[in-house]
Amino acid sequence: LWAAACLCLAGPGEGKVISARIDTTLRRYSDVYLGAFTFDQKGGKIRVQTDTQVRGQRFLFFDGSIGSWPSVLASYQDLSCAALRNVSLMVTQDEWTNSLSEGLAVPPGSYHAELALSRTPQPSQWFTMLSNCDDGINLHFSVTYLNPGGWWYEQFTKDEQGLLEMFMGWTAMYGVGCAAYAYGQYTLYRTQSL
């Protein structure tokens, strides 16, 4: 009952969220690593909200396959910004100009996108970077990663799913143990004071 009350007070679950304002004026800081998230084999969602006045910025997404993130790690110092974009998994199409670009292009102004990921044979870890080959990065953004499965699972990366239930179980067991100890101390105090 206590755990259910805590869950009701906690409100809706939220996935892994990366929220920041990045402002780099030097071109040598044109690539920024943001984080990783393991998606279920059933797919998932990535929600992106941005606000900027700088053109040319893109979110780049990589997975753990040999030609993707391991390749970036092995040769990052030698990769140009354009070569890094070529390794990115996602190619998007601009709805107004129909032009293709690597990664998710961020237009000036306020922007919102929701990317749906397709099924994969097994869970896959995705890595996210922010890139601007033309200038420095100046962006206020929020990126939310969600797995399928409703409140109990969507907010957790695949390798952390089940931890909430485990911690709730251990908390309940700890509460029962504390209550039993308190009752035992109370009983001992009453019998000794007679």
Salt bridges, closest charged atoms under 4 A:
ASP40 OD2 - LYS158 NZ 3.59
GLU114 OE2 - LYS45 NZ 3.73
GLU114 OE1 - ARG47 NE 3.00
